[in-house]
Amino acid sequence: MASNNSVAARSTRSTGINFENGIIEFLDELRRDSPLFRRRSRSEVVNMIIEEYATNNRTLLKHSNQEGAPQSA
């Protein structure tokens, strides 16, 4: 069985963001009902939504595995 290790790992950072109840319910509904978001963590869903928003607004997001991205110590 193939693992997800073939994809370069992105560095992550915990931010302690608080969401309103309606947002949490929406995220959980996406995770339950959408094939795209099913079996993903809330963090993964939020990241995917933000990445899509950035793409749609022609904003380049730098990831630690991209050339020129800031490196953490």
N, CA and C atoms as a LAMMPS dump frame, in Angstrom:
ITEM: TIMESTEP
0
ITEM: NUMBER OF ATOMS
219
ITEM: BOX BOUNDS ff ff ff
-5.0000000000000000e+02 5.0000000000000000e+02
-5.0000000000000000e+02 5.0000000000000000e+02
-5.0000000000000000e+02 5.0000000000000000e+02
ITEM: ATOMS id mol type element x y z
1 1 1 N 0.846 -1.169 0
2 1 2 C 0 0 0
3 1 3 C 0.891 1.23 0
4 2 1 N 0.615 2.188 -0.887
5 2 2 C 1.413 3.404 -0.996
6 2 3 C 1.137 4.318 0.186
7 3 1 N 2.188 5.018 0.599
8 3 2 C 2.024 5.956 1.707
9 3 3 C 2.05 7.379 1.167
10 4 1 N 1.666 8.316 2
11 4 2 C 1.694 9.719 1.617
12 4 3 C 3.088 10.317 1.766
13 5 1 N 4.079 9.502 2.085
14 5 2 C 5.432 9.991 2.279
15 5 3 C 6.072 10.435 0.978
16 6 1 N 5.483 10.089 -0.171
17 6 2 C 6.04 10.498 -1.451
18 6 3 C 5.845 11.991 -1.672
19 7 1 N 4.906 12.6 -0.982
20 7 2 C 4.678 14.038 -1.067
21 7 3 C 5.564 14.712 -0.043
22 8 1 N 6.285 15.763 -0.476
23 8 2 C 7.173 16.465 0.447
24 8 3 C 6.372 17.03 1.611
25 9 1 N 6.868 16.808 2.804
26 9 2 C 6.174 17.282 4.006
27 9 3 C 6.278 18.79 4.115
28 10 1 N 5.186 19.416 4.51
29 10 2 C 5.173 20.854 4.747
30 10 3 C 5.387 21.077 6.231
31 11 1 N 6.097 22.142 6.544
32 11 2 C 6.232 22.444 7.962
33 11 3 C 4.923 23.046 8.442
34 12 1 N 4.596 22.786 9.676
35 12 2 C 3.353 23.301 10.249
36 12 3 C 3.66 24.031 11.54
37 13 1 N 2.682 24.809 11.953
38 13 2 C 2.818 25.557 13.196
39 13 3 C 1.436 25.664 13.805
40 14 1 N 1.323 25.408 15.082
41 14 2 C 0.053 25.524 15.78
42 14 3 C -0.2 26.993 16.088
43 15 1 N -1.435 27.45 15.787
44 15 2 C -1.736 28.868 15.969
45 15 3 C -2.742 29.134 17.077
46 16 1 N -3.48 28.145 17.514
47 16 2 C -4.462 28.343 18.562
48 16 3 C -5.633 29.207 18.137
49 17 1 N -6.027 29.09 16.879
50 17 2 C -7.147 29.88 16.36
51 17 3 C -8.454 29.367 16.962
52 18 1 N -9.323 30.298 17.339
53 18 2 C -10.655 29.958 17.835
54 18 3 C -11.679 30.255 16.749
55 19 1 N -12.546 29.297 16.471
56 19 2 C -13.586 29.452 15.461
57 19 3 C -14.946 29.595 16.131
58 20 1 N -15.817 30.361 15.5
59 20 2 C -17.189 30.462 15.968
60 20 3 C -17.86 29.103 15.779
61 21 1 N -18.891 28.832 16.577
62 21 2 C -19.575 27.535 16.518
63 21 3 C -20.09 27.22 15.115
64 22 1 N -20.638 28.217 14.429
65 22 2 C -21.16 27.994 13.088
66 22 3 C -20.083 27.557 12.105
67 23 1 N -18.871 28.077 12.262
68 23 2 C -17.753 27.7 11.389
69 23 3 C -17.345 26.256 11.662
70 24 1 N -17.255 25.887 12.937
71 24 2 C -16.914 24.5 13.295
72 24 3 C -17.958 23.54 12.738
73 25 1 N -19.227 23.895 12.867
74 25 2 C -20.288 23.043 12.334
75 25 3 C -20.167 22.904 10.822
76 26 1 N -19.847 24.007 10.125
77 26 2 C -19.66 23.964 8.682
78 26 3 C -18.488 23.066 8.312
79 27 1 N -17.36 23.199 9.007
80 27 2 C -16.198 22.349 8.734
81 27 3 C -16.527 20.877 8.948
82 28 1 N -17.225 20.59 10.037
83 28 2 C -17.59 19.206 10.32
84 28 3 C -18.566 18.659 9.279
85 29 1 N -19.47 19.516 8.789
86 29 2 C -20.399 19.106 7.723
87 29 3 C -19.629 18.792 6.44
88 30 1 N -18.649 19.637 6.099
89 30 2 C -17.814 19.355 4.925
90 30 3 C -17.1 18.018 5.08
91 31 1 N -16.539 17.78 6.259
92 31 2 C -15.798 16.544 6.508
93 31 3 C -16.711 15.329 6.451
94 32 1 N -17.971 15.505 6.754
95 32 2 C -18.917 14.396 6.744
96 32 3 C -19.503 14.17 5.348
97 33 1 N -19.843 15.266 4.644
98 33 2 C -20.646 15.151 3.429
99 33 3 C -19.884 15.32 2.118
100 34 1 N -18.746 15.953 2.119
101 34 2 C -18.024 16.212 0.877
102 34 3 C -16.942 15.169 0.639
103 35 1 N -16.972 14.507 -0.524
104 35 2 C -15.928 13.52 -0.821
105 35 3 C -14.521 14.13 -0.801
106 36 1 N -14.406 15.399 -1.17
107 36 2 C -13.101 16.058 -1.188
108 36 3 C -12.518 16.214 0.214
109 37 1 N -13.367 16.489 1.18
110 37 2 C -12.89 16.774 2.537
111 37 3 C -13.046 15.598 3.501
112 38 1 N -13.699 14.549 3.075
113 38 2 C -13.946 13.403 3.957
114 38 3 C -12.631 12.823 4.469
115 39 1 N -12.624 12.481 5.726
116 39 2 C -11.483 11.862 6.41
117 39 3 C -10.275 12.775 6.527
118 40 1 N -10.49 14.065 6.42
119 40 2 C -9.409 15.023 6.621
120 40 3 C -9.653 15.737 7.954
121 41 1 N -8.576 16.206 8.546
122 41 2 C -8.716 16.944 9.801
123 41 3 C -9.282 18.335 9.514
124 42 1 N -9.791 18.975 10.543
125 42 2 C -10.269 20.356 10.38
126 42 3 C -9.155 21.242 9.848
127 43 1 N -7.95 21.052 10.348
128 43 2 C -6.822 21.865 9.898
129 43 3 C -6.577 21.681 8.406
130 44 1 N -6.633 20.443 7.939
131 44 2 C -6.443 20.191 6.508
132 44 3 C -7.527 20.864 5.678
133 45 1 N -8.769 20.812 6.156
134 45 2 C -9.88 21.439 5.433
135 45 3 C -9.671 22.942 5.364
136 46 1 N -9.318 23.554 6.489
137 46 2 C -9.088 25.005 6.517
138 46 3 C -7.934 25.362 5.58
139 47 1 N -6.846 24.604 5.615
140 47 2 C -5.715 24.861 4.726
141 47 3 C -6.129 24.769 3.267
142 48 1 N -6.93 23.757 2.917
143 48 2 C -7.368 23.595 1.537
144 48 3 C -8.241 24.771 1.09
145 49 1 N -9.124 25.225 1.958
146 49 2 C -9.997 26.356 1.629
147 49 3 C -9.162 27.62 1.418
148 50 1 N -8.197 27.859 2.286
149 50 2 C -7.35 29.047 2.166
150 50 3 C -6.5 28.968 0.902
151 51 1 N -5.942 27.799 0.613
152 51 2 C -5.143 27.641 -0.599
153 51 3 C -5.977 27.895 -1.855
154 52 1 N -7.217 27.407 -1.876
155 52 2 C -8.088 27.648 -3.024
156 52 3 C -8.411 29.135 -3.148
157 53 1 N -8.702 29.779 -2.033
158 53 2 C -8.989 31.209 -2.039
159 53 3 C -7.794 31.979 -2.595
160 54 1 N -6.6 31.647 -2.127
161 54 2 C -5.39 32.327 -2.593
162 54 3 C -5.194 32.115 -4.092
163 55 1 N -5.39 30.901 -4.559
164 55 2 C -5.257 30.607 -5.981
165 55 3 C -6.257 31.413 -6.796
166 56 1 N -7.491 31.457 -6.347
167 56 2 C -8.535 32.195 -7.06
168 56 3 C -8.267 33.697 -7.082
169 57 1 N -7.491 34.18 -6.118
170 57 2 C -7.173 35.604 -6.035
171 57 3 C -5.733 35.89 -6.456
172 58 1 N -5.136 34.916 -7.145
173 58 2 C -3.784 35.051 -7.712
174 58 3 C -2.743 35.431 -6.668
175 59 1 N -2.848 34.819 -5.517
176 59 2 C -1.884 35.03 -4.445
177 59 3 C -1.053 33.77 -4.286
178 60 1 N 0.258 33.91 -4.351
179 60 2 C 1.148 32.769 -4.209
180 60 3 C 1.435 32.53 -2.732
181 61 1 N 1.133 31.328 -2.281
182 61 2 C 1.471 30.938 -0.912
183 61 3 C 2.784 30.177 -0.955
184 62 1 N 3.716 30.561 -0.132
185 62 2 C 4.99 29.854 -0.078
186 62 3 C 4.922 28.79 0.994
187 63 1 N 5.393 27.617 0.653
188 63 2 C 5.485 26.509 1.597
189 63 3 C 6.958 26.23 1.848
190 64 1 N 7.26 25.632 2.958
191 64 2 C 8.656 25.393 3.32
192 64 3 C 9.375 24.514 2.313
193 65 1 N 8.629 23.73 1.527
194 65 2 C 9.274 22.85 0.559
195 65 3 C 9.384 23.512 -0.812
196 66 1 N 9.007 24.801 -0.928
197 66 2 C 9.16 25.529 -2.18
198 66 3 C 10.435 26.343 -2.15
199 67 1 N 11.068 26.485 -3.319
200 67 2 C 12.266 27.29 -3.422
201 67 3 C 11.948 28.738 -3.061
202 68 1 N 12.784 29.352 -2.243
203 68 2 C 12.616 30.736 -1.872
204 68 3 C 11.741 30.934 -0.637
205 69 1 N 11.172 29.875 -0.127
206 69 2 C 10.348 29.994 1.072
207 69 3 C 11.249 30.146 2.295
208 70 1 N 10.802 30.918 3.269
209 70 2 C 11.611 31.07 4.486
210 70 3 C 11.801 29.731 5.178
211 71 1 N 12.956 29.488 5.685
212 71 2 C 13.263 28.242 6.373
213 71 3 C 13.167 28.472 7.871
214 72 1 N 12.561 27.527 8.569
215 72 2 C 12.481 27.643 10.026
216 72 3 C 13.755 27.125 10.658
217 73 1 N 14.059 27.64 11.816
218 73 2 C 15.301 27.259 12.508
219 73 3 C 15.142 25.983 13.254
